[in-house]
Amino acid sequence: MSAVVFENVVKRYGKITALDSVSFEIEDGSCVGLVGVNGAGKTTIIKIISGIALADSGNAFVLGFDAKRRKPEMLAKIGLISESPSLYPFLTGREHLRLLQNVKPGISDDDIDGILDTVGLAGRKSDKVSGYSFGMKQRLGMAQALIGKPELLILDEPTNGLDPVGIRDLRTIVSDFREKNGATVIISSHNLHEVGLLCDSYIFIDRGKIVDHAKKEELGSDLEREFFKRIEKES
């Protein structure tokens, strides 16, 4: 079964074509890296998968749902970690997660405390976010994405601004979550080292087009070299 299917998806912003007849499939339970330079189309793909944007043409299916319909049942099964999570400075960490109880049914207060402990915020859960460091805000963003055990976890530049300890902890949390829950994971990041450590396959994107798919075992250990080899081939 495929967790995500794109069929000739086109997305334009005015005169700019962000995605040009993009087609790919992501297998259920896999961890896939979206690899490309700024403006290649990675974030647009993530927006369509997560229901933030709609394709202009073509078809996109997420967890068996037609993404164009943005059904609440689909959105409730997706967790998204972005480089700048949307947070309210006047709310505590715990209050942020309690807001999600209205969106994702079945989340208990014990679930909230458990996930805050997992991301390392148990001791600061009652503090307002206005007093959080950048790294702590990223950890709260992780908690927001993981609460409710989503079937599809999307990480959009998740390591931006994190120190080495935060990056290591993120890697461990994502790996453990995937192993325990069988979730599908999609990672878009400029940190190719981290993408290489976490992912078992890659989708290479350049100027709105898919230029290659590859399994981890098909590539060498230098993901950056493999990336530029494919991009330069298309130039």
NORVENFEN-V914406 format. One record per residue. N is the residue number from 1. RES is the residue in three letters. PHI is phi in whole degrees, 0 to 359 (NA if undefined). BURIAL is # if it has 9 or more other C-alpha atoms within 8 Angstrom, else .. Layout:
N | RES | PHI | BURIAL
N | RES | PHI | BURIAL
This chain:
1 | MET | NA | .
2 | SER | 257 | #
3 | ALA | 286 | #
4 | VAL | 223 | #
5 | VAL | 227 | #
6 | PHE | 248 | #
7 | GLU | 235 | #
8 | ASN | 51 | #
9 | VAL | 283 | #
10 | VAL | 239 | #
11 | LYS | 221 | #
12 | ARG | 240 | #
13 | TYR | 240 | .
14 | GLY | 65 | .
15 | LYS | 271 | .
16 | ILE | 267 | .
17 | THR | 267 | #
18 | ALA | 282 | #
19 | LEU | 229 | #
20 | ASP | 241 | #
21 | SER | 52 | #
22 | VAL | 275 | #
23 | SER | 227 | #
24 | PHE | 192 | .
25 | GLU | 228 | #
26 | ILE | 241 | #
27 | GLU | 291 | #
28 | ASP | 300 | #
29 | GLY | 85 | #
30 | SER | 272 | #
31 | CYS | 237 | #
32 | VAL | 243 | #
33 | GLY | 260 | #
34 | LEU | 269 | #
35 | VAL | 243 | #
36 | GLY | 180 | #
37 | VAL | 284 | .
38 | ASN | 302 | .
39 | GLY | 83 | .
40 | ALA | 287 | #
41 | GLY | 124 | #
42 | LYS | 299 | #
43 | THR | 294 | .
44 | THR | 296 | #
45 | ILE | 301 | #
46 | ILE | 296 | #
47 | LYS | 297 | #
48 | ILE | 290 | #
49 | ILE | 298 | #
50 | SER | 271 | #
51 | GLY | 83 | #
52 | ILE | 282 | .
53 | ALA | 231 | .
54 | LEU | 246 | #
55 | ALA | 292 | #
56 | ASP | 284 | .
57 | SER | 205 | .
58 | GLY | 87 | #
59 | ASN | 235 | #
60 | ALA | 227 | #
61 | PHE | 239 | #
62 | VAL | 232 | #
63 | LEU | 54 | #
64 | GLY | 87 | .
65 | PHE | 260 | #
66 | ASP | 284 | #
67 | ALA | 299 | #
68 | LYS | 294 | .
69 | ARG | 272 | .
70 | ARG | 49 | #
71 | LYS | 294 | .
72 | PRO | 304 | .
73 | GLU | 296 | .
74 | MET | 288 | #
75 | LEU | 296 | #
76 | ALA | 292 | #
77 | LYS | 262 | #
78 | ILE | 244 | #
79 | GLY | 243 | #
80 | LEU | 234 | #
81 | ILE | 251 | #
82 | SER | 250 | #
83 | GLU | 291 | #
84 | SER | 226 | .
85 | PRO | 298 | #
86 | SER | 279 | .
87 | LEU | 229 | .
88 | TYR | 256 | .
89 | PRO | 297 | #
90 | PHE | 272 | .
91 | LEU | 257 | #
92 | THR | 278 | #
93 | GLY | 301 | #
94 | ARG | 294 | #
95 | GLU | 295 | .
96 | HIS | 300 | #
97 | LEU | 286 | #
98 | ARG | 293 | #
99 | LEU | 299 | .
100 | LEU | 285 | #
101 | GLN | 296 | #
102 | ASN | 278 | .
103 | VAL | 257 | .
104 | LYS | 244 | #
105 | PRO | 301 | .
106 | GLY | 92 | .
107 | ILE | 276 | #
108 | SER | 263 | .
109 | ASP | 297 | .
110 | ASP | 295 | .
111 | ASP | 299 | #
112 | ILE | 297 | #
113 | ASP | 297 | #
114 | GLY | 294 | .
115 | ILE | 287 | #
116 | LEU | 294 | #
117 | ASP | 293 | #
118 | THR | 301 | .
119 | VAL | 269 | #
120 | GLY | 84 | .
121 | LEU | 243 | #
122 | ALA | 304 | .
123 | GLY | 282 | .
124 | ARG | 236 | .
125 | LYS | 295 | #
126 | SER | 264 | .
127 | ASP | 270 | .
128 | LYS | 291 | #
129 | VAL | 296 | #
130 | SER | 301 | .
131 | GLY | 262 | .
132 | TYR | 277 | #
133 | SER | 285 | .
134 | PHE | 299 | .
135 | GLY | 298 | #
136 | MET | 292 | #
137 | LYS | 295 | #
138 | GLN | 296 | #
139 | ARG | 294 | #
140 | LEU | 294 | #
141 | GLY | 299 | #
142 | MET | 298 | #
143 | ALA | 298 | #
144 | GLN | 300 | #
145 | ALA | 287 | #
146 | LEU | 273 | #
147 | ILE | 297 | #
148 | GLY | 87 | #
149 | LYS | 51 | .
150 | PRO | 297 | #
151 | GLU | 282 | #
152 | LEU | 232 | #
153 | LEU | 247 | #
154 | ILE | 244 | #
155 | LEU | 242 | #
156 | ASP | 252 | #
157 | GLU | 49 | #
158 | PRO | 287 | #
159 | THR | 265 | #
160 | ASN | 302 | .
161 | GLY | 82 | .
162 | LEU | 273 | #
163 | ASP | 280 | .
164 | PRO | 304 | .
165 | VAL | 293 | .
166 | GLY | 296 | #
167 | ILE | 295 | #
168 | ARG | 298 | .
169 | ASP | 296 | #
170 | LEU | 301 | #
171 | ARG | 301 | #
172 | THR | 294 | .
173 | ILE | 297 | #
174 | VAL | 294 | .
175 | SER | 297 | #
176 | ASP | 295 | .
177 | PHE | 297 | #
178 | ARG | 297 | #
179 | GLU | 295 | .
180 | LYS | 283 | .
181 | ASN | 246 | .
182 | GLY | 66 | #
183 | ALA | 286 | #
184 | THR | 273 | #
185 | VAL | 235 | #
186 | ILE | 239 | #
187 | ILE | 236 | #
188 | SER | 244 | #
189 | SER | 203 | #
190 | HIS | 280 | .
191 | ASN | 278 | .
192 | LEU | 294 | #
193 | HIS | 298 | .
194 | GLU | 292 | .
195 | VAL | 301 | #
196 | GLY | 294 | #
197 | LEU | 286 | .
198 | LEU | 266 | #
199 | CYS | 268 | #
200 | ASP | 249 | #
201 | SER | 202 | #
202 | TYR | 221 | #
203 | ILE | 242 | #
204 | PHE | 266 | #
205 | ILE | 237 | #
206 | ASP | 213 | #
207 | ARG | 50 | #
208 | GLY | 81 | #
209 | LYS | 235 | #
210 | ILE | 279 | #
211 | VAL | 260 | #
212 | ASP | 187 | .
213 | HIS | 239 | #
214 | ALA | 204 | #
215 | LYS | 280 | #
216 | LYS | 302 | #
217 | GLU | 290 | .
218 | GLU | 277 | .
219 | LEU | 253 | #
220 | GLY | 282 | .
221 | SER | 281 | .
222 | ASP | 262 | .
223 | LEU | 295 | #
224 | GLU | 298 | .
225 | ARG | 297 | .
226 | GLU | 296 | #
227 | PHE | 298 | #
228 | PHE | 293 | .
229 | LYS | 300 | .
230 | ARG | 284 | #
231 | ILE | 293 | #
232 | GLU | 293 | .
233 | LYS | 296 | .
234 | GLU | 276 | .
235 | SER | 285 | .
